[in-house]
Amino acid sequence: MKTNAIKADVVLDAFGLICPMPIAKTCQAIKNMEVGQVLEVIADDEGIVEDMPSWCDTTGNEFLGITEEDGEFHALVRKRADEKEKCDRPPCN
């Protein structure tokens, strides 16, 4: 799926943050969003490539994909039902 065809409702700048902070900030942002909205996370920590799909799997949110260009990662996540949110311990690969 081409992530540039999906419009984000909220953009989170996680540039300069290292694991586990991009996922921790993602969790905080998702909590303030409505079900069905899309979050774009922009980061420069390559750990997000493995961490974001894993976090989505754990929390029940939908991982829409990730792109990378010149060390800048853009991950897209669609918020799913609140009852599946689990933000106690973000993964860190």
Jmol script that loads the backbone (N, CA, C; Angstrom):
load data "model"
ATOM      1  N   MET A   1       0.843  -1.175   0.000  1.00  0.00           N
ATOM      2  CA  MET A   1       0.000   0.000   0.000  1.00  0.00           C
ATOM      3  C   MET A   1       0.889   1.239   0.000  1.00  0.00           C
ATOM      4  N   LYS A   2       0.603   2.198  -0.855  1.00  0.00           N
ATOM      5  CA  LYS A   2       1.371   3.428  -0.895  1.00  0.00           C
ATOM      6  C   LYS A   2       0.907   4.343   0.225  1.00  0.00           C
ATOM      7  N   THR A   3       1.819   4.653   1.120  1.00  0.00           N
ATOM      8  CA  THR A   3       1.440   5.476   2.264  1.00  0.00           C
ATOM      9  C   THR A   3       1.234   6.933   1.884  1.00  0.00           C
ATOM     10  N   ASN A   4       1.828   7.382   0.775  1.00  0.00           N
ATOM     11  CA  ASN A   4       1.645   8.775   0.387  1.00  0.00           C
ATOM     12  C   ASN A   4       0.249   9.043  -0.161  1.00  0.00           C
ATOM     13  N   ALA A   5      -0.544   8.008  -0.400  1.00  0.00           N
ATOM     14  CA  ALA A   5      -1.918   8.176  -0.867  1.00  0.00           C
ATOM     15  C   ALA A   5      -2.892   8.316   0.299  1.00  0.00           C
ATOM     16  N   ILE A   6      -2.414   8.115   1.517  1.00  0.00           N
ATOM     17  CA  ILE A   6      -3.254   8.183   2.709  1.00  0.00           C
ATOM     18  C   ILE A   6      -3.002   9.507   3.410  1.00  0.00           C
ATOM     19  N   LYS A   7      -4.088  10.224   3.714  1.00  0.00           N
ATOM     20  CA  LYS A   7      -3.971  11.512   4.400  1.00  0.00           C
ATOM     21  C   LYS A   7      -4.062  11.305   5.904  1.00  0.00           C
ATOM     22  N   ALA A   8      -3.074  11.806   6.616  1.00  0.00           N
ATOM     23  CA  ALA A   8      -3.058  11.698   8.076  1.00  0.00           C
ATOM     24  C   ALA A   8      -3.948  12.771   8.694  1.00  0.00           C
ATOM     25  N   ASP A   9      -4.658  12.395   9.751  1.00  0.00           N
ATOM     26  CA  ASP A   9      -5.456  13.348  10.519  1.00  0.00           C
ATOM     27  C   ASP A   9      -4.580  14.080  11.536  1.00  0.00           C
ATOM     28  N   VAL A  10      -3.563  13.387  12.028  1.00  0.00           N
ATOM     29  CA  VAL A  10      -2.645  13.932  13.031  1.00  0.00           C
ATOM     30  C   VAL A  10      -1.226  13.547  12.628  1.00  0.00           C
ATOM     31  N   VAL A  11      -0.285  14.478  12.775  1.00  0.00           N
ATOM     32  CA  VAL A  11       1.124  14.211  12.478  1.00  0.00           C
ATOM     33  C   VAL A  11       1.917  14.348  13.776  1.00  0.00           C
ATOM     34  N   LEU A  12       2.739  13.349  14.060  1.00  0.00           N
ATOM     35  CA  LEU A  12       3.581  13.330  15.253  1.00  0.00           C
ATOM     36  C   LEU A  12       5.043  13.411  14.832  1.00  0.00           C
ATOM     37  N   ASP A  13       5.744  14.431  15.294  1.00  0.00           N
ATOM     38  CA  ASP A  13       7.168  14.594  15.009  1.00  0.00           C
ATOM     39  C   ASP A  13       7.967  13.895  16.102  1.00  0.00           C
ATOM     40  N   ALA A  14       8.566  12.761  15.771  1.00  0.00           N
ATOM     41  CA  ALA A  14       9.391  12.009  16.720  1.00  0.00           C
ATOM     42  C   ALA A  14      10.864  12.066  16.318  1.00  0.00           C
ATOM     43  N   PHE A  15      11.220  13.081  15.553  1.00  0.00           N
ATOM     44  CA  PHE A  15      12.600  13.251  15.097  1.00  0.00           C
ATOM     45  C   PHE A  15      13.514  13.469  16.289  1.00  0.00           C
ATOM     46  N   GLY A  16      14.647  12.773  16.295  1.00  0.00           N
ATOM     47  CA  GLY A  16      15.619  12.920  17.364  1.00  0.00           C
ATOM     48  C   GLY A  16      15.346  12.045  18.573  1.00  0.00           C
ATOM     49  N   LEU A  17      14.211  11.355  18.589  1.00  0.00           N
ATOM     50  CA  LEU A  17      13.871  10.481  19.709  1.00  0.00           C
ATOM     51  C   LEU A  17      14.344   9.063  19.410  1.00  0.00           C
ATOM     52  N   ILE A  18      14.863   8.385  20.434  1.00  0.00           N
ATOM     53  CA  ILE A  18      15.279   6.998  20.262  1.00  0.00           C
ATOM     54  C   ILE A  18      14.369   6.089  21.070  1.00  0.00           C
ATOM     55  N   CYS A  19      14.377   4.828  20.711  1.00  0.00           N
ATOM     56  CA  CYS A  19      13.536   3.829  21.346  1.00  0.00           C
ATOM     57  C   CYS A  19      13.700   3.870  22.864  1.00  0.00           C
ATOM     58  N   PRO A  20      12.587   3.881  23.575  1.00  0.00           N
ATOM     59  CA  PRO A  20      11.215   3.588  23.167  1.00  0.00           C
ATOM     60  C   PRO A  20      10.353   4.823  22.933  1.00  0.00           C
ATOM     61  N   MET A  21      10.950   6.019  22.878  1.00  0.00           N
ATOM     62  CA  MET A  21      10.161   7.249  22.839  1.00  0.00           C
ATOM     63  C   MET A  21       9.255   7.418  21.615  1.00  0.00           C
ATOM     64  N   PRO A  22       9.664   7.062  20.384  1.00  0.00           N
ATOM     65  CA  PRO A  22       8.713   7.215  19.279  1.00  0.00           C
ATOM     66  C   PRO A  22       7.419   6.419  19.502  1.00  0.00           C
ATOM     67  N   ILE A  23       7.534   5.216  20.063  1.00  0.00           N
ATOM     68  CA  ILE A  23       6.341   4.401  20.323  1.00  0.00           C
ATOM     69  C   ILE A  23       5.563   4.964  21.509  1.00  0.00           C
ATOM     70  N   ALA A  24       6.263   5.416  22.546  1.00  0.00           N
ATOM     71  CA  ALA A  24       5.587   6.008  23.706  1.00  0.00           C
ATOM     72  C   ALA A  24       4.799   7.248  23.288  1.00  0.00           C
ATOM     73  N   LYS A  25       5.383   8.091  22.442  1.00  0.00           N
ATOM     74  CA  LYS A  25       4.692   9.291  21.950  1.00  0.00           C
ATOM     75  C   LYS A  25       3.531   8.905  21.036  1.00  0.00           C
ATOM     76  N   THR A  26       3.710   7.835  20.255  1.00  0.00           N
ATOM     77  CA  THR A  26       2.626   7.334  19.405  1.00  0.00           C
ATOM     78  C   THR A  26       1.441   6.927  20.264  1.00  0.00           C
ATOM     79  N   CYS A  27       1.714   6.220  21.338  1.00  0.00           N
ATOM     80  CA  CYS A  27       0.664   5.764  22.246  1.00  0.00           C
ATOM     81  C   CYS A  27      -0.104   6.950  22.827  1.00  0.00           C
ATOM     82  N   GLN A  28       0.621   7.982  23.256  1.00  0.00           N
ATOM     83  CA  GLN A  28      -0.024   9.176  23.804  1.00  0.00           C
ATOM     84  C   GLN A  28      -0.902   9.850  22.756  1.00  0.00           C
ATOM     85  N   ALA A  29      -0.387   9.970  21.543  1.00  0.00           N
ATOM     86  CA  ALA A  29      -1.139  10.633  20.476  1.00  0.00           C
ATOM     87  C   ALA A  29      -2.401   9.854  20.118  1.00  0.00           C
ATOM     88  N   ILE A  30      -2.285   8.536  19.998  1.00  0.00           N
ATOM     89  CA  ILE A  30      -3.423   7.684  19.637  1.00  0.00           C
ATOM     90  C   ILE A  30      -4.545   7.802  20.674  1.00  0.00           C
ATOM     91  N   LYS A  31      -4.181   7.917  21.945  1.00  0.00           N
ATOM     92  CA  LYS A  31      -5.187   8.031  23.010  1.00  0.00           C
ATOM     93  C   LYS A  31      -6.082   9.251  22.822  1.00  0.00           C
ATOM     94  N   ASN A  32      -5.550  10.311  22.203  1.00  0.00           N
ATOM     95  CA  ASN A  32      -6.298  11.549  22.009  1.00  0.00           C
ATOM     96  C   ASN A  32      -7.022  11.620  20.670  1.00  0.00           C
ATOM     97  N   MET A  33      -6.994  10.534  19.913  1.00  0.00           N
ATOM     98  CA  MET A  33      -7.622  10.512  18.591  1.00  0.00           C
ATOM     99  C   MET A  33      -8.923   9.729  18.616  1.00  0.00           C
ATOM    100  N   GLU A  34      -9.731   9.943  17.590  1.00  0.00           N
ATOM    101  CA  GLU A  34     -10.979   9.206  17.417  1.00  0.00           C
ATOM    102  C   GLU A  34     -10.702   7.910  16.657  1.00  0.00           C
ATOM    103  N   VAL A  35     -11.497   6.889  16.939  1.00  0.00           N
ATOM    104  CA  VAL A  35     -11.392   5.625  16.210  1.00  0.00           C
ATOM    105  C   VAL A  35     -11.568   5.906  14.716  1.00  0.00           C
ATOM    106  N   GLY A  36     -10.676   5.345  13.906  1.00  0.00           N
ATOM    107  CA  GLY A  36     -10.725   5.526  12.454  1.00  0.00           C
ATOM    108  C   GLY A  36      -9.778   6.597  11.937  1.00  0.00           C
ATOM    109  N   GLN A  37      -9.319   7.480  12.814  1.00  0.00           N
ATOM    110  CA  GLN A  37      -8.387   8.514  12.380  1.00  0.00           C
ATOM    111  C   GLN A  37      -7.006   7.913  12.127  1.00  0.00           C
ATOM    112  N   VAL A  38      -6.225   8.605  11.284  1.00  0.00           N
ATOM    113  CA  VAL A  38      -4.892   8.141  10.907  1.00  0.00           C
ATOM    114  C   VAL A  38      -3.828   9.058  11.502  1.00  0.00           C
ATOM    115  N   LEU A  39      -2.820   8.430  12.098  1.00  0.00           N
ATOM    116  CA  LEU A  39      -1.668   9.129  12.665  1.00  0.00           C
ATOM    117  C   LEU A  39      -0.457   8.877  11.780  1.00  0.00           C
ATOM    118  N   GLU A  40       0.264   9.947  11.453  1.00  0.00           N
ATOM    119  CA  GLU A  40       1.544   9.820  10.756  1.00  0.00           C
ATOM    120  C   GLU A  40       2.646  10.130  11.760  1.00  0.00           C
ATOM    121  N   VAL A  41       3.575   9.210  11.913  1.00  0.00           N
ATOM    122  CA  VAL A  41       4.714   9.397  12.812  1.00  0.00           C
ATOM    123  C   VAL A  41       5.957   9.593  11.952  1.00  0.00           C
ATOM    124  N   ILE A  42       6.632  10.720  12.157  1.00  0.00           N
ATOM    125  CA  ILE A  42       7.856  11.019  11.419  1.00  0.00           C
ATOM    126  C   ILE A  42       9.022  10.851  12.387  1.00  0.00           C
ATOM    127  N   ALA A  43       9.960   9.975  12.035  1.00  0.00           N
ATOM    128  CA  ALA A  43      11.077   9.667  12.931  1.00  0.00           C
ATOM    129  C   ALA A  43      12.357   9.432  12.141  1.00  0.00           C
ATOM    130  N   ASP A  44      13.479   9.524  12.853  1.00  0.00           N
ATOM    131  CA  ASP A  44      14.764   9.211  12.224  1.00  0.00           C
ATOM    132  C   ASP A  44      15.427   7.995  12.874  1.00  0.00           C
ATOM    133  N   ASP A  45      14.764   7.383  13.844  1.00  0.00           N
ATOM    134  CA  ASP A  45      15.263   6.160  14.493  1.00  0.00           C
ATOM    135  C   ASP A  45      14.770   4.958  13.686  1.00  0.00           C
ATOM    136  N   GLU A  46      15.700   4.218  13.076  1.00  0.00           N
ATOM    137  CA  GLU A  46      15.302   3.104  12.210  1.00  0.00           C
ATOM    138  C   GLU A  46      14.606   1.975  12.965  1.00  0.00           C
ATOM    139  N   GLY A  47      14.653   1.988  14.287  1.00  0.00           N
ATOM    140  CA  GLY A  47      13.941   0.992  15.079  1.00  0.00           C
ATOM    141  C   GLY A  47      12.444   1.023  14.851  1.00  0.00           C
ATOM    142  N   ILE A  48      11.942   2.156  14.375  1.00  0.00           N
ATOM    143  CA  ILE A  48      10.510   2.299  14.131  1.00  0.00           C
ATOM    144  C   ILE A  48      10.019   1.316  13.061  1.00  0.00           C
ATOM    145  N   VAL A  49      10.918   0.895  12.179  1.00  0.00           N
ATOM    146  CA  VAL A  49      10.547  -0.030  11.097  1.00  0.00           C
ATOM    147  C   VAL A  49      10.025  -1.349  11.664  1.00  0.00           C
ATOM    148  N   GLU A  50      10.635  -1.838  12.732  1.00  0.00           N
ATOM    149  CA  GLU A  50      10.173  -3.075  13.373  1.00  0.00           C
ATOM    150  C   GLU A  50       9.208  -2.794  14.520  1.00  0.00           C
ATOM    151  N   ASP A  51       9.456  -1.705  15.247  1.00  0.00           N
ATOM    152  CA  ASP A  51       8.662  -1.422  16.444  1.00  0.00           C
ATOM    153  C   ASP A  51       7.212  -1.052  16.147  1.00  0.00           C
ATOM    154  N   MET A  52       6.978  -0.247  15.105  1.00  0.00           N
ATOM    155  CA  MET A  52       5.614   0.222  14.841  1.00  0.00           C
ATOM    156  C   MET A  52       4.667  -0.919  14.462  1.00  0.00           C
ATOM    157  N   PRO A  53       5.028  -1.813  13.527  1.00  0.00           N
ATOM    158  CA  PRO A  53       4.119  -2.930  13.232  1.00  0.00           C
ATOM    159  C   PRO A  53       3.877  -3.814  14.456  1.00  0.00           C
ATOM    160  N   SER A  54       4.920  -4.023  15.250  1.00  0.00           N
ATOM    161  CA  SER A  54       4.793  -4.839  16.458  1.00  0.00           C
ATOM    162  C   SER A  54       3.852  -4.184  17.461  1.00  0.00           C
ATOM    163  N   TRP A  55       4.000  -2.883  17.659  1.00  0.00           N
ATOM    164  CA  TRP A  55       3.134  -2.150  18.586  1.00  0.00           C
ATOM    165  C   TRP A  55       1.678  -2.205  18.112  1.00  0.00           C
ATOM    166  N   CYS A  56       1.470  -2.018  16.819  1.00  0.00           N
ATOM    167  CA  CYS A  56       0.106  -2.073  16.274  1.00  0.00           C
ATOM    168  C   CYS A  56      -0.507  -3.449  16.497  1.00  0.00           C
ATOM    169  N   ASP A  57       0.282  -4.476  16.291  1.00  0.00           N
ATOM    170  CA  ASP A  57      -0.169  -5.848  16.523  1.00  0.00           C
ATOM    171  C   ASP A  57      -0.597  -6.048  17.977  1.00  0.00           C
ATOM    172  N   THR A  58       0.198  -5.532  18.888  1.00  0.00           N
ATOM    173  CA  THR A  58      -0.062  -5.670  20.319  1.00  0.00           C
ATOM    174  C   THR A  58      -1.295  -4.892  20.761  1.00  0.00           C
ATOM    175  N   THR A  59      -1.490  -3.697  20.199  1.00  0.00           N
ATOM    176  CA  THR A  59      -2.559  -2.809  20.661  1.00  0.00           C
ATOM    177  C   THR A  59      -3.851  -2.926  19.869  1.00  0.00           C
ATOM    178  N   GLY A  60      -3.806  -3.585  18.716  1.00  0.00           N
ATOM    179  CA  GLY A  60      -5.010  -3.706  17.901  1.00  0.00           C
ATOM    180  C   GLY A  60      -5.221  -2.551  16.947  1.00  0.00           C
ATOM    181  N   ASN A  61      -4.253  -1.633  16.878  1.00  0.00           N
ATOM    182  CA  ASN A  61      -4.342  -0.553  15.904  1.00  0.00           C
ATOM    183  C   ASN A  61      -3.855  -1.074  14.556  1.00  0.00           C
ATOM    184  N   GLU A  62      -4.243  -0.402  13.483  1.00  0.00           N
ATOM    185  CA  GLU A  62      -3.926  -0.882  12.138  1.00  0.00           C
ATOM    186  C   GLU A  62      -2.672  -0.206  11.590  1.00  0.00           C
ATOM    187  N   PHE A  63      -1.649  -1.003  11.317  1.00  0.00           N
ATOM    188  CA  PHE A  63      -0.426  -0.497  10.698  1.00  0.00           C
ATOM    189  C   PHE A  63      -0.680  -0.365   9.205  1.00  0.00           C
ATOM    190  N   LEU A  64      -0.564   0.858   8.679  1.00  0.00           N
ATOM    191  CA  LEU A  64      -0.860   1.111   7.272  1.00  0.00           C
ATOM    192  C   LEU A  64       0.383   1.112   6.392  1.00  0.00           C
ATOM    193  N   GLY A  65       1.547   1.164   7.009  1.00  0.00           N
ATOM    194  CA  GLY A  65       2.772   1.124   6.224  1.00  0.00           C
ATOM    195  C   GLY A  65       3.780   2.154   6.675  1.00  0.00           C
ATOM    196  N   ILE A  66       4.963   2.038   6.092  1.00  0.00           N
ATOM    197  CA  ILE A  66       6.052   2.958   6.425  1.00  0.00           C
ATOM    198  C   ILE A  66       6.880   3.208   5.172  1.00  0.00           C
ATOM    199  N   THR A  67       7.321   4.440   5.012  1.00  0.00           N
ATOM    200  CA  THR A  67       8.218   4.789   3.914  1.00  0.00           C
ATOM    201  C   THR A  67       9.478   5.399   4.517  1.00  0.00           C
ATOM    202  N   GLU A  68      10.566   5.336   3.757  1.00  0.00           N
ATOM    203  CA  GLU A  68      11.835   5.906   4.209  1.00  0.00           C
ATOM    204  C   GLU A  68      12.489   6.621   3.053  1.00  0.00           C
ATOM    205  N   GLU A  69      12.979   7.813   3.341  1.00  0.00           N
ATOM    206  CA  GLU A  69      13.732   8.552   2.341  1.00  0.00           C
ATOM    207  C   GLU A  69      14.796   9.372   3.056  1.00  0.00           C
ATOM    208  N   ASP A  70      16.034   9.136   2.706  1.00  0.00           N
ATOM    209  CA  ASP A  70      17.170   9.862   3.292  1.00  0.00           C
ATOM    210  C   ASP A  70      17.169   9.823   4.817  1.00  0.00           C
ATOM    211  N   GLY A  71      16.871   8.660   5.381  1.00  0.00           N
ATOM    212  CA  GLY A  71      16.913   8.502   6.830  1.00  0.00           C
ATOM    213  C   GLY A  71      15.706   9.032   7.577  1.00  0.00           C
ATOM    214  N   GLU A  72      14.681   9.464   6.851  1.00  0.00           N
ATOM    215  CA  GLU A  72      13.443   9.961   7.465  1.00  0.00           C
ATOM    216  C   GLU A  72      12.344   8.926   7.236  1.00  0.00           C
ATOM    217  N   PHE A  73      11.782   8.432   8.331  1.00  0.00           N
ATOM    218  CA  PHE A  73      10.748   7.401   8.269  1.00  0.00           C
ATOM    219  C   PHE A  73       9.379   8.024   8.513  1.00  0.00           C
ATOM    220  N   HIS A  74       8.399   7.627   7.697  1.00  0.00           N
ATOM    221  CA  HIS A  74       7.016   8.081   7.848  1.00  0.00           C
ATOM    222  C   HIS A  74       6.147   6.841   8.026  1.00  0.00           C
ATOM    223  N   ALA A  75       5.643   6.653   9.239  1.00  0.00           N
ATOM    224  CA  ALA A  75       4.793   5.498   9.547  1.00  0.00           C
ATOM    225  C   ALA A  75       3.354   5.967   9.694  1.00  0.00           C
ATOM    226  N   LEU A  76       2.421   5.183   9.165  1.00  0.00           N
ATOM    227  CA  LEU A  76       0.999   5.505   9.261  1.00  0.00           C
ATOM    228  C   LEU A  76       0.269   4.433  10.050  1.00  0.00           C
ATOM    229  N   VAL A  77      -0.573   4.898  10.989  1.00  0.00           N
ATOM    230  CA  VAL A  77      -1.327   4.015  11.875  1.00  0.00           C
ATOM    231  C   VAL A  77      -2.768   4.507  11.944  1.00  0.00           C
ATOM    232  N   ARG A  78      -3.720   3.590  11.770  1.00  0.00           N
ATOM    233  CA  ARG A  78      -5.139   3.930  11.938  1.00  0.00           C
ATOM    234  C   ARG A  78      -5.580   3.466  13.324  1.00  0.00           C
ATOM    235  N   LYS A  79      -6.189   4.386  14.070  1.00  0.00           N
ATOM    236  CA  LYS A  79      -6.666   4.035  15.409  1.00  0.00           C
ATOM    237  C   LYS A  79      -7.853   3.085  15.305  1.00  0.00           C
ATOM    238  N   ARG A  80      -7.812   2.062  16.118  1.00  0.00           N
ATOM    239  CA  ARG A  80      -8.910   1.098  16.225  1.00  0.00           C
ATOM    240  C   ARG A  80      -9.548   1.224  17.596  1.00  0.00           C
ATOM    241  N   ALA A  81     -10.402   0.323  17.970  1.00  0.00           N
ATOM    242  CA  ALA A  81     -11.195   0.396  19.202  1.00  0.00           C
ATOM    243  C   ALA A  81     -10.343   0.641  20.447  1.00  0.00           C
ATOM    244  N   ASP A  82     -10.835   1.521  21.317  1.00  0.00           N
ATOM    245  CA  ASP A  82     -10.138   1.901  22.543  1.00  0.00           C
ATOM    246  C   ASP A  82      -9.837   0.728  23.457  1.00  0.00           C
ATOM    247  N   GLU A  83     -10.722  -0.252  23.514  1.00  0.00           N
ATOM    248  CA  GLU A  83     -10.543  -1.339  24.479  1.00  0.00           C
ATOM    249  C   GLU A  83      -9.299  -2.184  24.207  1.00  0.00           C
ATOM    250  N   LYS A  84      -8.707  -2.052  23.033  1.00  0.00           N
ATOM    251  CA  LYS A  84      -7.517  -2.839  22.711  1.00  0.00           C
ATOM    252  C   LYS A  84      -6.223  -2.080  22.987  1.00  0.00           C
ATOM    253  N   GLU A  85      -6.333  -0.840  23.438  1.00  0.00           N
ATOM    254  CA  GLU A  85      -5.122  -0.062  23.674  1.00  0.00           C
ATOM    255  C   GLU A  85      -4.352  -0.594  24.875  1.00  0.00           C
ATOM    256  N   LYS A  86      -3.094  -0.869  24.641  1.00  0.00           N
ATOM    257  CA  LYS A  86      -2.197  -1.332  25.699  1.00  0.00           C
ATOM    258  C   LYS A  86      -0.897  -0.554  25.546  1.00  0.00           C
ATOM    259  N   CYS A  87      -0.687   0.390  26.406  1.00  0.00           N
ATOM    260  CA  CYS A  87       0.494   1.242  26.256  1.00  0.00           C
ATOM    261  C   CYS A  87       1.453   1.125  27.423  1.00  0.00           C
ATOM    262  N   ASP A  88       1.357   0.058  28.195  1.00  0.00           N
ATOM    263  CA  ASP A  88       2.210  -0.070  29.372  1.00  0.00           C
ATOM    264  C   ASP A  88       3.688  -0.155  29.018  1.00  0.00           C
ATOM    265  N   ARG A  89       4.042  -1.062  28.112  1.00  0.00           N
ATOM    266  CA  ARG A  89       5.447  -1.250  27.750  1.00  0.00           C
ATOM    267  C   ARG A  89       5.597  -1.282  26.238  1.00  0.00           C
ATOM    268  N   PRO A  90       6.072  -0.170  25.644  1.00  0.00           N
ATOM    269  CA  PRO A  90       6.272  -0.195  24.200  1.00  0.00           C
ATOM    270  C   PRO A  90       7.417  -1.128  23.827  1.00  0.00           C
ATOM    271  N   PRO A  91       7.309  -1.803  22.668  1.00  0.00           N
ATOM    272  CA  PRO A  91       8.386  -2.687  22.240  1.00  0.00           C
ATOM    273  C   PRO A  91       9.618  -1.887  21.853  1.00  0.00           C
ATOM    274  N   CYS A  92      10.744  -2.486  21.981  1.00  0.00           N
ATOM    275  CA  CYS A  92      11.990  -1.846  21.569  1.00  0.00           C
ATOM    276  C   CYS A  92      12.905  -2.925  21.018  1.00  0.00           C
ATOM    277  N   ASN A  93      13.032  -2.983  19.707  1.00  0.00           N
ATOM    278  CA  ASN A  93      13.875  -3.997  19.072  1.00  0.00           C
ATOM    279  C   ASN A  93      15.274  -3.476  18.855  1.00  0.00           C
TER     280      ASN A  93
END
end "model"
wireframe off; spacefill off
backbone 0.3
color backbone group
